[in-house]
Amino acid sequence: MKNKFSLIVLSGCIIIFGSCKKFLDVVPETSLSSATFFKTESDFQQAVNATYVPLRAIVNNNAWVLEEEHSDNTYYARNPLFGAVDNTENVADFAVPTANGITTNGNVRDLYRNEYQIIARANQVLTTIDAIDFDADSKSNLKGQACFLRAYAYFELVRLFGKVPLHLTPVVNRQQAALPLSSTDSIYAQIKKDATDAISFLPLKSKQEPGRATSGAAATLLANVYIELKDWANAESLLKTVVQSGEYSLMPDYNDAFSTSTGNKNNKESIFEVQFKEGSDGYNGGFLYSFLPLPMMADEVETITGVSNPQPLSGEGNNIPTPDIINAYESGDKRKDASIAYITLSTSLRDNKVFPYIKKYAKQHALQGNTGTDWPCYRYSEALLFLAEALNEDGKPAEAATYINMVRARAGLGATTAAGQADMRTAIFNERRVELAFENKRWFDLVRTGMVRAVIIPYGQRILANPPAYYYPAGSIPPSNAFTILDTVYPLPADEAALTQYF
């Protein structure tokens, strides 16, 4: 009798739940959720705006650590009073603590999480927008921006980590948050699809609201993907559409290729840049202050920033130009003085108190720690160098010279003397280093060209042999494990790996 009762109850439950399914699926209208929020064009505009937001945290806090300081372009200015080695030093020293493919490094964790925040928000837009009826052109534009941002985030992730989970739909519970790692082939396939869709959905820069993704930005991103994959023909085709579009041009003065704190944003050379706004709205940045050699007295801060309320800065400076990048500029290259300047720090413990710093972002502003300088992700000069690279690798070094020489001419340099393919390859590699210095390109270039060990091993040996030349005060030396981990991808963040293992 007991078993029969259970069966009757079970049957009754099936009948009740089957007949009441629609009622039970209704989300309370008084609760704000994805099921109730997305009803109008304005709702999707807000959602797309939110999808851009993590870019500010990424470029402000972590990308420069993992992509520029993790190279031979920049290093840190060691301050022994600062204390123990921190997460940023580990990255700069190629000594990220790693065990079983995971790490506790905070820079790795924070960038990884912010990239997935972009992806999660883009997924929400892309899976719900077609169900809502509003202006077709606006819908296409919003879809294109979401596709671009998801492609951009996955492109960063696959280059930094290799295999990562491929989320393409919103995660609605903890179980769905833990996916297996996808192959790099499948991730690249999705990036190419999203970027291709973005090209078709998005307007030209001249018809787009300033600061938003455009068809040219999507084409440049996809061309970057093809270059990463050594698909030179497709890269060349895309880049020629960008160059021939008439939407972009080099600013006559290299200094003017970068925004100030309050102006010159999204200029003719800008293909895509992360937007910051000086002031109290909460859109401000502060990456300049992460790039200063420290400690620094108030008057020294004012010398660089022009702020009206200078305060002394303590701690340890980061992203300091190395002697290697300083020596990489040819004689007469105007980009050197536009990119690097020097300051004497009166309280430095280093015998030579003169330090270089990144000048191209040192734009004057009103309040300390509050800047509006945008971050350049893609500039037209990079599109020209990408095109030169694609042409050269496709066996057309003479045609490639046309585009590298456009970049060199703006820098005040003569035409390249490279002739054959091998020489041109070296010339383009070196040109990218100085043209795009401190724009988070160097690590990716070392990896994709197979140059990590050839460049970083002797670079590390120079630091170990002569710490004072790399901003160490007397008595301070790099840690014993410096330059021992030369992997081409980062380990996954331990916190996220733990979540995956839990499920």
ABEGO torsion letter per residue (X at the ends): XAAAAAAAAAAAAAAAAAAAAAAAABBBAABBBAAAABABAAAAAAAAAAAAAAAAAAAAAAAAAAAAABBAABBBBBBAAAEBBBAAAAAAAGABBBBGGBBABAAAAAAAAAAAAAAAAAAAAAAAAAABBBBAAAAAAAAAAAAAAAAAAAAAAAAAAEBBBBBABBBABAAAABBBBBBAAAAAAAAAAAAAAAAAABBBAAABBBGBBBAAAAAAAAAAAAAAAGBAAAAAAAAAAAAAAGABBBBABAAAABBBAABGBGBAABABBBBBBBEAAGABBAAAAAABBOBBBAAAAAAAAGBABBBBBBEBBBGBBBAAAAAABBBGBAAAAAABBBBBBAABABABABBBBBAAABBBBABBGBBABBBBABBAAAAAAAAAAAAAAAGBAAAAAAAAAAAAAAAGBBBBABABAAAAAAAAAAAAAAAABGAGAAAAAAAAAGAAAAAAAAAAAAAAABAAAAGBBBGBBBBAABGABABABBBBBAAAAAAAAAX
